[in-house]
């Protein structure tokens, strides 16, 4: 009876320690992801040279090219939409900031909030942050560089993945703890 009680104590201890370590690892991954450590700038390829970012939201940017025409780039692919390419547009839709979307800042310096991007690839002419005010919050920085190219930085929201990351890492920690407890008990058992 004493051996069974001791085995339960060992398994409980190791599973709790494993769960705590797993939770800590998951939380660390979440914070590193939220700070943008796993995100980088992406060029929005074009043969056009852009002169001005007209507007932006979480998934689209509108820019004026040197030829005087307006173009849009949609990065959130929806069925029946042209995405991940520049498309000529006549005007910017009136509802492009629906669902709480707005441009926080448009200047030659990217704002440091909500999630500061890593170094911009080149001299910034203009920076716009499209943001949606929601539970998860979502957004992206768009920069116009001195060479006329437009780049995109997706702001990591973190909230949409924290539950999964922390839950999975805690579960893995628990399993590793149970296995470590069993191995420990086999080594200590006379």
MIBADREN-942906 format. One record per residue (C-alpha): residue number from 0; x, y, z. Coordinates in pm, 1 decimal. Layout:
<nodes>
+-----+----------+----------+----------+
: seq :     east :    north :       up :
+-----+----------+----------+----------+
: NUM :        X :        Y :        Z :
...
+-----+----------+----------+----------+
</nodes>
This chain:
<nodes>
+-----+----------+----------+----------+
: seq :     east :    north :       up :
+-----+----------+----------+----------+
:   0 :      0.0 :      0.0 :      0.0 :
:   1 :    285.3 :    231.9 :     88.8 :
:   2 :    448.0 :    172.0 :   -253.0 :
:   3 :    124.1 :    263.6 :   -434.9 :
:   4 :     87.9 :    582.7 :   -233.7 :
:   5 :    450.7 :    673.1 :   -301.9 :
:   6 :    398.4 :    600.2 :   -674.3 :
:   7 :     95.8 :    832.3 :   -682.2 :
:   8 :    295.7 :   1107.1 :   -507.9 :
:   9 :    586.3 :   1069.2 :   -754.5 :
:  10 :    355.7 :   1067.5 :  -1057.6 :
:  11 :    164.2 :   1366.8 :   -921.7 :
:  12 :    482.9 :   1560.1 :   -852.9 :
:  13 :    640.6 :   1487.9 :  -1191.7 :
:  14 :    317.5 :   1555.0 :  -1382.9 :
:  15 :    267.9 :   1890.4 :  -1205.1 :
:  16 :    630.6 :   1991.5 :  -1262.2 :
:  17 :    604.1 :   1884.9 :  -1627.4 :
:  18 :    279.7 :   2080.3 :  -1669.6 :
:  19 :    430.5 :   2393.4 :  -1514.0 :
:  20 :    739.0 :   2369.0 :  -1735.2 :
:  21 :    520.5 :   2305.4 :  -2042.4 :
:  22 :    300.1 :   2603.5 :  -1956.5 :
:  23 :    608.7 :   2824.5 :  -1912.1 :
:  24 :    750.4 :   2715.8 :  -2248.0 :
:  25 :    417.4 :   2778.4 :  -2423.1 :
:  26 :    380.4 :   3117.9 :  -2259.0 :
:  27 :    736.8 :   3208.4 :  -2363.4 :
:  28 :    665.3 :   3107.4 :  -2724.3 :
:  29 :    348.0 :   3317.6 :  -2718.3 :
:  30 :    529.9 :   3626.5 :  -2590.8 :
:  31 :    811.0 :   3585.8 :  -2844.2 :
:  32 :    556.5 :   3547.2 :  -3123.0 :
:  33 :    357.4 :   3850.9 :  -3004.9 :
:  34 :    672.3 :   4062.5 :  -3004.9 :
:  35 :    723.1 :   3983.6 :  -3373.7 :
:  36 :   1023.4 :   3756.3 :  -3333.4 :
:  37 :    885.0 :   3509.5 :  -3587.6 :
:  38 :    766.6 :   3773.7 :  -3837.2 :
:  39 :    957.6 :   3952.5 :  -4109.9 :
:  40 :    903.4 :   4210.9 :  -4381.6 :
:  41 :    758.0 :   4085.1 :  -4710.5 :
:  42 :    791.3 :   4278.1 :  -5033.7 :
:  43 :    470.6 :   4327.3 :  -5229.4 :
:  44 :    628.5 :   4251.6 :  -5567.3 :
:  45 :    568.1 :   4492.1 :  -5851.6 :
:  46 :    732.5 :   4635.1 :  -6157.9 :
:  47 :    564.1 :   4964.9 :  -6068.1 :
:  48 :    731.6 :   5236.8 :  -5868.3 :
:  49 :    497.5 :   5371.9 :  -5600.7 :
:  50 :    495.9 :   5728.9 :  -5473.1 :
:  51 :    231.4 :   5734.0 :  -5201.9 :
:  52 :     36.8 :   5501.0 :  -4970.1 :
:  53 :   -319.7 :   5624.7 :  -4998.4 :
:  54 :   -484.2 :   5403.7 :  -4735.1 :
:  55 :   -451.7 :   5070.0 :  -4559.8 :
:  56 :   -647.1 :   4830.4 :  -4344.1 :
:  57 :   -562.8 :   4495.2 :  -4190.4 :
:  58 :   -558.7 :   4307.9 :  -4520.6 :
:  59 :   -529.5 :   4567.7 :  -4798.0 :
:  60 :   -315.7 :   4859.9 :  -4898.3 :
:  61 :   -390.6 :   5118.7 :  -5163.5 :
:  62 :   -101.4 :   5303.8 :  -5323.6 :
:  63 :    -46.6 :   5549.9 :  -5603.2 :
:  64 :    218.3 :   5463.4 :  -5858.7 :
:  65 :    448.4 :   5698.0 :  -6048.7 :
:  66 :    218.0 :   5658.1 :  -6352.0 :
:  67 :    -57.8 :   5836.5 :  -6152.1 :
:  68 :   -279.6 :   5526.9 :  -6126.6 :
:  69 :   -408.9 :   5374.2 :  -5802.1 :
:  70 :   -348.9 :   5011.9 :  -5711.9 :
:  71 :   -452.7 :   4780.5 :  -5431.5 :
:  72 :   -292.0 :   4471.1 :  -5280.7 :
:  73 :   -503.0 :   4225.3 :  -5083.7 :
:  74 :   -312.1 :   3991.6 :  -4854.6 :
:  75 :   -611.2 :   3815.9 :  -4696.0 :
:  76 :   -722.8 :   3585.6 :  -4976.3 :
:  77 :  -1098.3 :   3539.9 :  -5003.2 :
:  78 :  -1281.6 :   3330.2 :  -5262.1 :
:  79 :  -1327.8 :   3515.0 :  -5591.4 :
:  80 :  -1083.0 :   3792.0 :  -5506.5 :
:  81 :   -750.1 :   3883.4 :  -5656.6 :
:  82 :   -494.4 :   3864.5 :  -5384.4 :
:  83 :   -120.2 :   3880.9 :  -5339.4 :
:  84 :    -88.8 :   4094.5 :  -5651.2 :
:  85 :   -125.8 :   4460.3 :  -5739.5 :
:  86 :   -459.0 :   4538.0 :  -5904.5 :
:  87 :   -547.3 :   4869.3 :  -6064.4 :
:  88 :   -846.4 :   5039.3 :  -5899.9 :
:  89 :  -1051.2 :   5346.3 :  -5986.5 :
:  90 :  -1126.8 :   5443.4 :  -5628.9 :
:  91 :  -1087.5 :   5326.6 :  -5273.6 :
:  92 :  -1404.0 :   5162.5 :  -5135.9 :
:  93 :  -1599.9 :   5364.9 :  -4882.0 :
:  94 :  -1632.6 :   5061.5 :  -4653.0 :
:  95 :  -1262.9 :   4969.4 :  -4640.0 :
:  96 :  -1253.7 :   5042.1 :  -4266.4 :
:  97 :  -1564.8 :   4847.1 :  -4171.3 :
:  98 :  -1551.4 :   4621.1 :  -3866.6 :
:  99 :  -1356.3 :   4879.0 :  -3669.5 :
: 100 :  -1060.7 :   4899.0 :  -3907.0 :
: 101 :   -861.6 :   5218.7 :  -3920.0 :
: 102 :   -521.6 :   5359.4 :  -4000.2 :
: 103 :   -343.8 :   5451.3 :  -3679.2 :
: 104 :    -53.8 :   5642.9 :  -3821.7 :
: 105 :     83.3 :   5741.7 :  -4156.1 :
: 106 :    426.4 :   5903.0 :  -4154.0 :
: 107 :    786.5 :   5832.7 :  -4245.7 :
: 108 :    838.9 :   5650.5 :  -3914.1 :
: 109 :    651.9 :   5331.9 :  -3823.9 :
: 110 :    474.8 :   5357.7 :  -3488.2 :
: 111 :    613.3 :   5148.3 :  -3205.5 :
: 112 :    273.3 :   5027.1 :  -3094.5 :
: 113 :     96.4 :   4782.3 :  -3096.1 :
: 114 :    388.6 :   4565.0 :  -3205.5 :
: 115 :    702.7 :   4733.0 :  -3335.1 :
: 116 :    839.3 :   4586.8 :  -3656.9 :
: 117 :   1198.4 :   4486.0 :  -3702.9 :
: 118 :   1424.9 :   4709.3 :  -3906.1 :
: 119 :   1271.1 :   4831.8 :  -4228.3 :
: 120 :   1472.8 :   4705.4 :  -4529.0 :
: 121 :   1560.2 :   5054.9 :  -4656.0 :
: 122 :   1487.2 :   5424.3 :  -4604.6 :
: 123 :   1117.0 :   5469.6 :  -4533.1 :
: 124 :    926.2 :   5733.9 :  -4725.6 :
: 125 :    588.9 :   5650.4 :  -4573.3 :
: 126 :    455.0 :   5401.9 :  -4318.9 :
: 127 :     91.6 :   5311.5 :  -4256.1 :
: 128 :    -52.0 :   5079.6 :  -3994.8 :
: 129 :   -386.6 :   4923.1 :  -4079.1 :
: 130 :   -553.5 :   4794.8 :  -3763.1 :
: 131 :   -882.6 :   4633.8 :  -3663.0 :
: 132 :  -1007.8 :   4700.3 :  -3312.8 :
: 133 :  -1139.9 :   4360.3 :  -3209.2 :
: 134 :  -1091.3 :   4096.6 :  -2941.9 :
: 135 :   -782.9 :   3961.3 :  -3114.6 :
: 136 :   -683.6 :   4283.8 :  -3284.9 :
: 137 :   -525.2 :   4240.9 :  -3623.2 :
: 138 :   -316.0 :   4455.0 :  -3844.5 :
: 139 :    -16.7 :   4514.0 :  -4055.7 :
: 140 :    240.3 :   4777.4 :  -4132.0 :
: 141 :    283.8 :   4886.7 :  -4491.1 :
: 142 :    593.6 :   5086.5 :  -4582.8 :
: 143 :    681.0 :   5271.9 :  -4898.8 :
: 144 :   1055.8 :   5273.3 :  -4942.2 :
: 145 :   1270.7 :   5526.4 :  -5124.1 :
: 146 :   1310.6 :   5285.3 :  -5417.1 :
: 147 :    931.3 :   5292.1 :  -5476.1 :
: 148 :    861.7 :   4940.8 :  -5340.7 :
: 149 :    593.2 :   4862.7 :  -5084.5 :
: 150 :    658.6 :   4613.4 :  -4804.6 :
: 151 :    424.1 :   4447.9 :  -4553.0 :
: 152 :    473.8 :   4342.0 :  -4191.0 :
: 153 :    188.5 :   4143.6 :  -4034.6 :
: 154 :    137.4 :   4244.5 :  -3675.7 :
: 155 :    132.2 :   3927.5 :  -3464.4 :
: 156 :   -189.3 :   3922.4 :  -3265.2 :
: 157 :    -98.2 :   3639.0 :  -3033.3 :
: 158 :   -442.9 :   3610.8 :  -2874.4 :
: 159 :   -567.8 :   3378.9 :  -3144.8 :
: 160 :   -291.2 :   3127.7 :  -3080.1 :
: 161 :   -218.7 :   3159.8 :  -2707.7 :
: 162 :   -478.2 :   2906.4 :  -2601.7 :
: 163 :   -357.0 :   2642.3 :  -2845.9 :
: 164 :     12.9 :   2696.0 :  -2778.3 :
: 165 :    -23.3 :   2700.2 :  -2400.4 :
: 166 :   -268.2 :   2406.9 :  -2394.3 :
: 167 :    -54.2 :   2188.2 :  -2619.4 :
: 168 :    271.4 :   2270.0 :  -2441.2 :
: 169 :    110.4 :   2209.3 :  -2101.3 :
: 170 :    -23.7 :   1873.0 :  -2221.8 :
: 171 :    317.1 :   1777.1 :  -2362.4 :
: 172 :    478.2 :   1883.3 :  -2033.9 :
: 173 :    226.9 :   1671.0 :  -1841.9 :
: 174 :    299.0 :   1364.8 :  -2058.3 :
: 175 :    675.4 :   1412.7 :  -2025.2 :
: 176 :    627.8 :   1452.3 :  -1649.9 :
: 177 :    432.9 :   1125.8 :  -1626.0 :
: 178 :    697.6 :    941.0 :  -1831.2 :
: 179 :    976.0 :   1093.3 :  -1619.1 :
: 180 :    787.5 :    987.3 :  -1304.2 :
: 181 :    755.3 :    628.7 :  -1427.9 :
: 182 :   1124.6 :    615.5 :  -1522.2 :
: 183 :   1217.8 :    762.9 :  -1184.9 :
: 184 :   1003.7 :    508.9 :   -997.8 :
: 185 :   1157.8 :    218.3 :  -1189.6 :
: 186 :   1506.2 :    337.7 :  -1102.4 :
: 187 :   1430.8 :    386.4 :   -732.2 :
: 188 :   1226.2 :     69.5 :   -687.7 :
: 189 :   1429.4 :   -194.4 :   -501.8 :
+-----+----------+----------+----------+
</nodes>
